[in-house]
Amino acid sequence: MKTVNILGTDYAIVEQTAEDNPKLDDANGLCEIYSKEIILDSEMIKPCKMLVKQPELYKAKILRHEIVHAFFFESGLIGYCENETLVDFLAAQIPKMAKVMQDTGCL
């Protein structure tokens, strides 16, 4: 089992199916903040053009989104943790921000 450390707290990264975890019926990933698990749908059966063309990029996108949820929770920003618009925005923009910061030497 793979783990990631979010601000001093270990989260297990787990792959399950919707059969294993009914919460995956509505999502390709979950951040379970109390059990400290980031769960990815191992089948990724939800319709998505990106999934068909680039499954690893899609999986990374889902993982990044769930990691942002975990960062908000571990920062004590529970209200933001539940804001899907903000989480989606940050998950999409963080790689771009990191590149600009690295390019300018301020990362």
C-alpha positions in Angstrom: 0.0 0.0 0.0 1.3 3.4 -1.0 1.1 6.3 1.4 1.6 10.1 1.1 2.4 12.5 4.0 0.1 15.5 4.1 1.3 18.1 6.6 2.6 15.4 9.0 -0.3 13.0 8.6 0.0 9.8 6.5 -2.8 9.0 4.1 -3.0 5.6 2.4 -3.5 5.6 -1.3 -5.9 2.8 -2.0 -7.5 1.5 -5.2 -10.9 0.0 -4.9 -13.9 -0.7 -7.2 -17.4 0.6 -6.8 -18.3 -2.9 -5.7 -15.7 -2.6 -2.9 -16.8 0.9 -2.0 -20.3 2.1 -2.9 -19.2 5.8 -2.6 -17.3 5.3 -5.8 -20.6 5.0 -7.7 -20.6 8.8 -7.9 -16.9 9.5 -8.1 -13.6 8.3 -9.5 -11.8 9.2 -6.2 -12.5 10.0 -2.6 -10.6 11.6 0.2 -11.7 10.0 3.4 -10.4 12.6 5.9 -11.2 10.6 9.1 -9.8 7.2 8.0 -6.9 9.0 6.3 -7.3 7.3 3.0 -7.3 8.6 -0.6 -9.3 6.1 -2.6 -9.1 5.8 -6.4 -11.5 3.8 -8.5 -9.4 1.0 -9.8 -11.7 0.4 -12.7 -12.2 4.1 -13.6 -15.4 3.0 -15.4 -16.9 6.5 -15.5 -17.2 7.9 -19.0 -14.3 10.3 -19.8 -12.6 11.0 -23.1 -9.3 11.6 -21.3 -9.5 8.2 -19.6 -9.6 6.5 -22.9 -6.7 8.5 -24.4 -4.4 9.0 -21.4 -5.4 6.9 -18.4 -2.3 7.7 -16.4 -2.8 11.5 -16.8 -6.4 11.0 -15.7 -5.5 9.0 -12.7 -2.9 11.7 -11.7 -5.6 14.4 -12.1 -8.0 12.5 -9.7 -5.2 11.8 -7.2 -4.1 15.5 -7.3 -7.7 16.5 -6.6 -8.0 14.2 -3.6 -4.7 15.4 -2.3 -5.9 19.0 -2.3 -8.9 17.9 -0.2 -6.5 16.4 2.3 -4.3 19.5 2.4 -7.4 21.7 3.2 -8.5 19.3 6.0 -5.0 19.0 7.5 -4.7 22.8 7.4 -7.9 23.1 9.5 -9.8 24.6 6.5 -12.7 22.1 6.6 -15.1 24.5 4.8 -12.7 24.8 1.9 -12.2 21.0 1.9 -15.9 20.7 0.9 -15.7 23.3 -1.9 -15.4 21.3 -5.1 -15.0 24.4 -7.3 -12.0 25.6 -5.3 -10.5 22.1 -5.1 -10.9 21.6 -8.8 -9.3 24.9 -9.5 -6.3 24.3 -7.4 -5.9 20.7 -8.6 -5.8 22.0 -12.2 -3.6 25.0 -11.5 -1.0 23.7 -9.1 1.2 22.0 -11.8 1.2 25.3 -13.7 2.0 27.3 -10.6 4.8 24.9 -9.7 6.3 25.3 -13.2 6.2 29.1 -13.1 7.7 29.1 -9.6 10.4 26.6 -10.6 11.2 28.6 -13.7 11.6 31.8 -11.7 13.6 30.2 -8.9 11.2 30.9 -6.2 10.0 27.3 -5.5 
